[in-house]
Amino acid sequence: MRSSDFAGGRKTMNINNVKFETSFGLAAQLPPSDLPEIAFCGRSNVGKSSMINKVFNRKSLARVSGVPGKTATVNFFLLENIRFIDLPGYGYAKVSKSEKARWGKLMDEFFSSGRALELVFLLLDIRHPPSADDQIMINFLRESGYPFSVILTKADKLSKERQRLRLEGFREEIENSQSLTMTPFSAKTGQGVDEIYAMMRAIAEEDR
């Protein structure tokens, strides 16, 4: 299965029907969670926007920036019976203390407000070991009970052998990694897109 369609509930969902819905920069602005949600989370400049655009076969559904920390809002995208959410990147040092505090409050409120999160895609750069912030996020998701899957971005930067070695590295670098799904992904080549579709499709097919 590729391209445009995947089954959802009693009908076929077309990923080309996804649309930008809204964005918010303050915790108090976050809307209620009234649909199943899938979130994209990761460090600044890890490739969240590029992944979203590739998965949904759009060039500019999510804005791609070469400036780390540019995504400072929670961005909502709607596809029929599922909402997709692009979360602000974490871990970028060159922002003000007040901006860090705003981001922190925004993320805390998002995850603590009882949202209908069915899955979190946690993006890590395949070329490097998880940062301290990445490890904190992994532990937080585990402790919170949110289901999550690790997406290893920028896989095209490494040979297949180097990818294999880095996968082995992640298994050692992340505690209790045996239960984690890790998917090498490339927004350039499309590697991993089918696996990501399959995870999305499994949620869409659940009987609501």
N, C-alpha and C positions, 0 to 999 in steps of 0.2 A: 504494500500500500504506500502510495506517495501522493504528491501534488495536492489536489483540492479537497477530497472528501474523506470523512471518517464517520462511522455510524455513531449516533448519539440518541439514546433512549429509543423512541419508536420511529425516529426519522433519521435521514442522513444529514449530517452537518457539513457545510462547505466552509473551509477555513478562509476562503476569500471573502466571506461575509463578515469577518471580524472588523470591528470599527473602534476607533478611539472614542471613549465615553467622556471622561473628565479627569482632572488632576487636582490634587490638594497639597498644600505645603504646611498646613498646621493641623495638629492633632484634633482640634475641636471641629475641623471641617470634614473629617472622615465620615462618609455616608454609612448607613446601616448595611449589614451583610445579609442580603436577601436572596442570593444565588450561590451555588457552589463556586469556590474560587481556587485558582491556581496562581501562585506567586513566583516571581523571579527575584532572586536575592543574591548578592555577592559584593565583593570589594569594588571600589571605584575602578573603572577602566578594565574590568575583567571580561567585558563583552556582552553585557545583558541586552543592550539595545540591538546589537548585531544579531544575537541569537533570536530575539523576538522577530526581527524582520525576516530572518531566514526561515524560521519555522512557519511563519504565516505568509511566506512568499511575497513579501512587500519590500520595497526599497526604503521607505521612510515612514513606516507605521510608528516606530519608535525612533526618536532622534538620536543619531550616532554622533558623538563628540570625541575629539582627540584630547579634550581637556578633562582630566580626572575630576570627579566630584561634581560634574555638570548637572547630573540628574538629581535635583534637590527636592523633588516632589514625588508623591505616590500617584502613579498613573494607572488609570483603569481602562481596560479594553473589554468589549462585550462581544461574545459570539453565541447568539441564541440563548442557550440555557446555562452557559458558563461565563464567569467573569475572570479575566486574566489581569494580573496586577504586577506592574514594574515598580519595585521598591528602590528607594535611594541607595546608592552605593555607600558602603561603609569603609572606614580605614584610611581616608585621605587626610594627610596631616596639614596641608596648607589651606586650611579654612579657619575662620575665627572661632573663638570659644563659644560665642553666642550662636553661631551657625551649627557647631557640633551639638550644642545643647538642644537646639530646635530639632535637628535630625534625630537625636536620641529620644526625645519626647515623642516625636512622630512615630518612630519605630516601636517604642514601648506601647504606645496607645494602640497601634495597629495590631500587634500580636496579643495584647491583653484584653481586647474588647469582645472576645467570644465570636470571632469571625468564622464563617463556614469554610475554612481552609481545608481543601481536600488533598492538596499537594503543594510542597515548596520545592522548586528547582533551585538548589544551592550551587552557584557557579564558582569554580576554582580554576585558576590558570594551571594547565597541565604541566607547564615547564618548571614550576616552582613548588616546593613544599608548602603546605598550608601555613598561613601567617598566624600570629597570635589571635588576631581578630577573627580569622576563619575558624580557628579552634573554638573560640568563645561562641560563635554562631552555631557551630555543630552541636556543642554541649547544650546551648539554649534550646535548640529545636528538639533535641532528645528529651530534655527535662520537661519541656512544654507538651510533649506528646504529639507534635505535628508531624505527619508523614512527610519525608523529604527524600529527594534523590539528588545525588551529586553529579553535576555536569562539568566535565573537564574541558574547558574552552581552549581555543587556539591550537588544536591538535595538528593542524596543517604545518605548524612550525617545527614539528618533530617527525622523524622517520618512524615507520611502524615499529622498529625495534626499540627506539627511544620511548615511544608511547608505552610499549609493554613494560619497559624498565620503570617508567614513572608510575604506571599503575601499581606495580609491585611496591614502589616507594610509598605511595599513598596508603597502601594497606598497612605499612609499618608505621607511617607518620601519624595516622589517625587511630586513636584508641578504639578498640572494639569495632573495627571496620568490616568485619566479616558479614555483618547484616546490611551493609550499605550497598546500594546500587550505584555504580560509577560508570558514566558513559562518556567516552572521548567524543568531542564535538568540534566541528569546524564550520564557521559561517561562510568560509570561502569555498570549501569543497562539498559541503552538505553532509559530511560524515556525522553520524549520530542522529540525523533528523528522523529517520524511520523509527528508531528506538524512542525518541521523544514523542512522536505521534502516537506510538502504541500506549505510552503512559497516559497521555491526554485522552485517548480513545477509551481506555479502561474506565476513566472517571465519567466521561460523557455517556457511557453505556449503562452506568448504574441505574437501577430502577428508582426513580424519584417518587 
